Structures are given as C-alpha cells and as structure tokens.
Amino acid sequence: MADYTPPLGDIEFVLRNIADLEALSKLDTFRHAEPETVRSALEEAGRFMSEVVAPTNRIGDEVGSVHDGNHSVTTPPGFKEAYSKFVESGWGAISYPQDIGGAGLPYLVGMAVQELTTTANMAFSICPMLTMGAVEAILFHGSEEQQGTYLPKLSTGEWTGTMVLTEPGAGSDVGALRTKAEPNEDGTWAITGTKIFITWGEHDLAENIIHMVLARTPGSPPGTKGISLFVVPKFLVTPEGEVGERNSLQAVSIEHKLGIHASPTCVMSFDGATGYLVGEERHGMRYMFTMMNSARVAVGVEGLAVSEAAYQRALAYSKERLQGRAIGQETSESSLIIEHPDVRRMLMTMKAYIEAMRGLLYLNAKAFDLAHHHPDEATKQANQELLELLTPISKAWCTDLGVELSSIGLQVFGGMGYVEETGIAQLYRDARIAPIYEGTNGIQAMDLVGRKLPMRDGGAIRDLIADMSGLDAELAEAGESLDGIRAGFAEGVAVLTEAVMWLAEHGPTKPNDALAGATPFLRLMGNVLGGYVMARAALAATELLEKGDGDPEFLDAKIATARFYIDQLLPEARSLLPMVNAGADQLFDVPIGQL
Ligand SMILES: Cc1cc2nc3c(=O)[nH]c(=O)nc-3n(C[C@H](O)[C@H](O)[C@H](O)COP(=O)(O)OP(=O)(O)OC[C@H]3O[C@@H](n4cnc5c(N)ncnc54)[C@H](O)[C@@H]3O)c2cc1C
C-alpha cells in the first residue's frame, strides 16, 4: 500500500469553491497565483511529499531523534537528505513575499503545501512550520538589520526557527516565565534561564537555529506585560551573514514522548547567551502572538493531516480485509469489511469531518491573506476579525477531531490497528500532542469565549452568523434537492445563535459560568462552521453538475458527504447546548475531597 496519496482533487475543490482562490489571485500581491499555476505547484508538492517526505515517517517514529549526551541531536536516517531536498525545492518559502526569497503565493496555497507535508510526516513538518513563525515575527516586528541578518537564510529553510516560551513554572501561564535578559554594553542582551519542551530546539538538519525567546528585562512588571522577545541564534552571525561563534545555549536533553518521536523536544539552557531585542522592550507577548496565531492554525492543519493519513490507511485496509458476511452476500463467501454498515459509518464519519476541517482551515487561511493584503481597509479589518475568531476553532476543533478520527481509523483495523506494524497506531500517538501544544484546547476555548466573542461588542460573531445565514437564500435558489441540507444547516445556525446569546448575557456578570461552557461551545461552533462549509460544498457541486463542469461521480460524492454531515454529524451541536449553558455550579458541587 502506498504510504500516502495526496488528495489533490479534494484540495483543489476547496481552493476553488470554498476559499475562492481565483478572487485572491486578482489582488495585485497575488497576481502569480492563477489557479493553473497553483494546480501545477500542488501537483509537484504532492509528488515531492509522497516520494521524498512520506518514506521518512515510519523510520522517524521507530528510531526517533537522539540526544548524544553532549548537547547534539541526531535526526533519524533519511531526515537530513529529505530536509535538504525540501529546502532546495523551496516548499517552505512558497507563501513568503518575493523580496525575501519566497514565491509570493497566498498563505492559502502555503497551507495546502503544509497539509501535504504534514500528512506525509507530521514530526518532520513541525520544523518548517516553526521556521515560518520565526520568519513572520522578524518580518513584521524585527529591525531592518535583523531582517537582513536572518531572513535570507530562514526564509529558504537553510536555517530553522524555534518558538521558546515554556518553562517549568510557566506553561499555559506564559506570564509566569522567569528567564532573564540583561543589557550588555554593546546593545545586545544576555539571556539566562531554562526553557522546556522546545520543539526542534537542537538538530542536525540546518547549519544554524534561530531561537525566538521570551524573557524578562530588569525592572519589568510581573505577568505578560513584562515580557520581551529576543532573537537568540545558536551560532552568532558574522557581518557577512555567515555562521560565526557558538552562542552560549545548549540542548541539555530531549523528552521521550508518546508520539512525534522524530521531532526533538528539548530542554534548553541559556547561559548568558547573546540575544537581540525584537521591537520594543515589554511588547514581546504581542509579537509572539504573530508567531503563535499562525502556528495555531498550522497545528489545526495537523489535526486535518493526521486524520487524512488515518483515513487513507483505514480505507485501503477495509478494501482488503475479508470478515463476516454482509447482508445479501452469498453464504459461502466472506465480505470485505467495507461492506458492513458499521465500517461504512466509521469511514463516512472520517471522510465528512475531514472535508469539513479542510473547508474551515482554508477559509481561515483566506481570511489571513485578505487581512494582510486586501487594498480596502474595511475588508482588511473585517477579515482580521474573522481570522481572530476562527483561529482558536481551527486549532482546537481540528486537533480534537485529529485524535478522534485517528482513533476511529485504528478501530477500522480491529486488532491489527493496535499492532505497530500497520502504522495506524503511530498516527493515533502523533495526533495526541496537537490538542496540548500551542496553547491547550481548553485555553483556546477560553480565548474564544472570553476574548473573541466580545470583539467589537459581539459585532464580529454577529457578522459571521449573518454571513452564514445568507447561505440560506442561495441554497433555496439551488432547488429542492438541497432542501434537507438547507433545513439542517438553518437549525445549526439557530443553535449557534442561541449559544452565543446565552454567553453574551451571562459572560460579563458570571464569567465562571461562561468559562465552564467554553469547551462545549467551541465544539458546537466548530460543528456549525463545518456545516457551513459542507453546505457550500454541496451548493458548489450542484452548480458544477448543472454546468457539466467536472467529474459527476466526484461531485455527487461531495453532495452525499455533505448530506451525511448535515443529517448525522451536525445535530451534535444541539446536544451540546445543555453543557454550554449549564453554568459552573455543578462542576463545583462535588468538593475536591470527593473527586
Ligand atoms: C511535545 C511538545 C512540544 C512542545 N513544543 C513547544 C515549543 O516548541 N515551544 C514552547 O514554548 N512550548 C512548547 N511546548 C509546551 C506546550 O506549549 C505546553 O505544554 C502547553 O502550553 C501547556 O502547558 P503545560 O504543559 O505547562 O500545562 P499546564 O499549563 O500546567 O496545564 C495543565 C492543564 O490545566 C489546564 N489549564 C491551565 N491553566 C488553565 C486556566 N487558566 N484555565 C483553565 N484551564 C487551565 C490546561 O488546559 C491543561 O489541561 C511543547 C509541549 C510538548 C509536550
């Protein structure tokens, strides 16, 4: 069985019909992004990821990255070669501006490449994903000198980037961090402290590693307001832009983890390391959010990617494994398990959620592109709000689903799923980190309810609900065949509206009640947004069928999958309402001693 077949048809369908790549390509900045150019780029990326990156996935899990006890980390066999080909091919730079060596394509296209990379090998993909965060932080907030020093090699991937926040006493509560930054006489800073869980903090894939480190300068106030951001390279960079003297920082050890074994998770010690302040002192948290927001969406892509990989394996297995007799089958013969309704239910659940996730994530990416590059200020602002609203949902809804769907995929394999050699167990283990890092999913839910819903006095969420409601007229126009989808989706929007109104009423006076319902609310909103993209997919497929544009079997399957989602998965939203608006009392009725 091939390790991975890039789902190019599904990706193209979303780019064309949900995220409207064509409209983006009309913007001056993205004039190179004509759909034809993008299609060939993605075909090539798909070939590259399946032939060069996917073969490293299994060995990456089995061997893992290894710390030599002397501050060096060796990546699994094949990683160096695959990474250097990745850099040569320029896949990491596809959505960077051309003036820093990128291809100048939209982030939307970058996301499609990221999906392909991550499905091929999640542990591998995290390295370029973090590098992208470092590029963005320096591009948006660094000085011209910093941009000139780091971006040429970071943007190509010749150097890689990290995100260095977490400390033993500062996880979700980043504001509790204690790493110190003290001014040197020459204008640089001396960084001292211990950071934990630093992904790709040390490795042998690149000649330099550029750490983006949060630290506290003397006299800074406690909490997030006292945090500054520093560029701290593993090797100092010479005036000629080459790798120079070793900086005083080290990977002391790496963690032994449940999954993503090839991705080294490092304990890093900074011992008066030379750092360079990014932007202004004490604005570090704001700058870091530039990195974290894009990384959060990218982690959402991990949920999608791992689900796609699990689906492909489960589907292939269900077409090989003979077991039992399906209804109607000759008594003398066994059936393929794909003929059993319960196995079909598992496969359809995976397929429908995967399509819903892809639609949501790509809409999120489009909002990013419009927020950064649309010439009209009002459109920019509206998309900035949408981006902020969707980001925690993309991160948390998709990564929770990544765990659930990889578990369902494993179930399709029966006992063989629990055995490592089929590879599905690795996906289940790999998927489990994504709801934890980049801000746990609980923290995402609090962000959604506490910060994002109240944006512009609820104006942003009202606008989104109005947009979703607007789809009703379009569905009605498409004719009776979509009536079921129309009614089911309208019910989903009604449930979302009810939940938002409850939170708006109770959040300001009883914040604990709103926070108690935050996680079920995020799930509910993810489900309804999923319904939105699936209804749009059904509408687009119906129109394409009428025009005779596209493969009828593929388009019919899109409509049937949307129907399944709306009829069987979306109703979960209503069942979540009692959890959203229950308040916190019942959570605290049982005293700690009785828990
Ligand atoms: C494999 C791996 C890779 C990582 N990579 C990086 C990296 O590259 N860079 C980096 O800086 N960090 C990294 N991290 C750290 C990661 O971001 C943190 O683990 C995560 O933010 C959670 O922090 P914590 O582990 O301290 O958990 P805690 O903050 O202790 O949380 C424990 C539980 O309490 C909940 N909780 C905490 N506070 C609240 C609150 N106020 N309200 C409600 N619930 C709350 C959490 O949701 C969670 O369920 C990585 C971690 C791992 C395991």
The ligand as an SDF file (V2000), in Angstrom:
LIG
                    3D

 53 58  0  0  0  0  0  0  0  0999 V2000
    5.8110   17.7170   22.5190 C   0  0  0  0  0  0  0  0  0  0  0  0
    5.7150   19.1170   22.9930 C   0  0  0  0  0  0  0  0  0  0  0  0
    6.2260   20.1390   22.2130 C   0  0  0  0  0  0  0  0  0  0  0  0
    6.1680   21.4610   22.6630 C   0  0  0  0  0  0  0  0  0  0  0  0
    6.7660   22.4630   21.9370 N   0  0  0  0  0  0  0  0  0  0  0  0
    6.9020   23.6990   22.4810 C   0  0  0  0  0  0  0  0  0  0  0  0
    7.7080   24.7050   21.8560 C   0  0  0  0  0  0  0  0  0  0  0  0
    8.2500   24.4990   20.7820 O   0  0  0  0  0  0  0  0  0  0  0  0
    7.8590   25.8940   22.4850 N   0  0  0  0  0  0  0  0  0  0  0  0
    7.2780   26.1620   23.6850 C   0  0  0  0  0  0  0  0  0  0  0  0
    7.4620   27.2600   24.2060 O   0  0  0  0  0  0  0  0  0  0  0  0
    6.4850   25.2350   24.3000 N   0  0  0  0  0  0  0  0  0  0  0  0
    6.2910   24.0170   23.7310 C   0  0  0  0  0  0  0  0  0  0  0  0
    5.5340   23.0610   24.3550 N   0  0  0  0  0  0  0  0  0  0  0  0
    4.8740   23.3940   25.5960 C   0  0  0  0  0  0  0  0  0  0  0  0
    3.3630   23.4570   25.4350 C   0  0  0  0  0  0  0  0  0  0  0  0
    3.0060   24.6010   24.7060 O   0  0  0  0  0  0  0  0  0  0  0  0
    2.7580   23.4010   26.8470 C   0  0  0  0  0  0  0  0  0  0  0  0
    2.9070   22.0660   27.2890 O   0  0  0  0  0  0  0  0  0  0  0  0
    1.2990   23.8090   26.8630 C   0  0  0  0  0  0  0  0  0  0  0  0
    1.1650   25.1740   26.6010 O   0  0  0  0  0  0  0  0  0  0  0  0
    0.6300   23.5070   28.2140 C   0  0  0  0  0  0  0  0  0  0  0  0
    1.4110   23.9540   29.2860 O   0  0  0  0  0  0  0  0  0  0  0  0
    1.7440   22.9480   30.4870 P   0  0  0  0  0  0  0  0  0  0  0  0
    2.2970   21.7060   29.8830 O   0  0  0  0  0  0  0  0  0  0  0  0
    2.5530   23.6520   31.4720 O   0  0  0  0  0  0  0  0  0  0  0  0
    0.3350   22.5770   31.0750 O   0  0  0  0  0  0  0  0  0  0  0  0
   -0.4370   23.4160   32.2070 P   0  0  0  0  0  0  0  0  0  0  0  0
   -0.4330   24.8540   31.8660 O   0  0  0  0  0  0  0  0  0  0  0  0
    0.0860   23.0140   33.5360 O   0  0  0  0  0  0  0  0  0  0  0  0
   -1.9140   22.8750   32.0250 O   0  0  0  0  0  0  0  0  0  0  0  0
   -2.4060   21.6580   32.6140 C   0  0  0  0  0  0  0  0  0  0  0  0
   -3.9160   21.6040   32.3850 C   0  0  0  0  0  0  0  0  0  0  0  0
   -4.5500   22.7190   33.0460 O   0  0  0  0  0  0  0  0  0  0  0  0
   -5.3030   23.4900   32.1230 C   0  0  0  0  0  0  0  0  0  0  0  0
   -5.1710   24.8940   32.4800 N   0  0  0  0  0  0  0  0  0  0  0  0
   -4.0490   25.5770   32.7640 C   0  0  0  0  0  0  0  0  0  0  0  0
   -4.3350   26.8570   33.0560 N   0  0  0  0  0  0  0  0  0  0  0  0
   -5.6690   26.9990   32.9510 C   0  0  0  0  0  0  0  0  0  0  0  0
   -6.5700   28.0910   33.1160 C   0  0  0  0  0  0  0  0  0  0  0  0
   -6.1560   29.3170   33.4210 N   0  0  0  0  0  0  0  0  0  0  0  0
   -7.8990   27.8560   32.9150 N   0  0  0  0  0  0  0  0  0  0  0  0
   -8.3420   26.6270   32.5610 C   0  0  0  0  0  0  0  0  0  0  0  0
   -7.5320   25.5720   32.3890 N   0  0  0  0  0  0  0  0  0  0  0  0
   -6.2110   25.7470   32.5800 C   0  0  0  0  0  0  0  0  0  0  0  0
   -4.7070   23.1850   30.7550 C   0  0  0  0  0  0  0  0  0  0  0  0
   -5.6430   23.3870   29.7050 O   0  0  0  0  0  0  0  0  0  0  0  0
   -4.3030   21.7300   30.9090 C   0  0  0  0  0  0  0  0  0  0  0  0
   -5.3910   20.8800   30.6390 O   0  0  0  0  0  0  0  0  0  0  0  0
    5.5440   21.7480   23.8980 C   0  0  0  0  0  0  0  0  0  0  0  0
    4.9990   20.7100   24.6570 C   0  0  0  0  0  0  0  0  0  0  0  0
    5.0950   19.4050   24.2290 C   0  0  0  0  0  0  0  0  0  0  0  0
    4.5390   18.3100   25.1060 C   0  0  0  0  0  0  0  0  0  0  0  0
  1  2  1  0
  2  3  1  0
  2 52  2  0
  3  4  2  0
  4  5  1  0
  4 50  1  0
  5  6  2  0
  6  7  1  0
  6 13  1  0
  7  8  2  0
  7  9  1  0
  9 10  1  0
 10 11  2  0
 10 12  1  0
 12 13  2  0
 13 14  1  0
 14 15  1  0
 14 50  1  0
 15 16  1  0
 16 17  1  0
 16 18  1  0
 18 19  1  0
 18 20  1  0
 20 21  1  0
 20 22  1  0
 22 23  1  0
 23 24  1  0
 24 25  2  0
 24 26  1  0
 24 27  1  0
 27 28  1  0
 28 29  2  0
 28 30  1  0
 28 31  1  0
 31 32  1  0
 32 33  1  0
 33 34  1  0
 33 48  1  0
 34 35  1  0
 35 36  1  0
 35 46  1  0
 36 37  1  0
 36 45  1  0
 37 38  2  0
 38 39  1  0
 39 40  1  0
 39 45  2  0
 40 41  1  0
 40 42  2  0
 42 43  1  0
 43 44  2  0
 44 45  1  0
 46 47  1  0
 46 48  1  0
 48 49  1  0
 50 51  2  0
 51 52  1  0
 52 53  1  0
M  END
$$$$
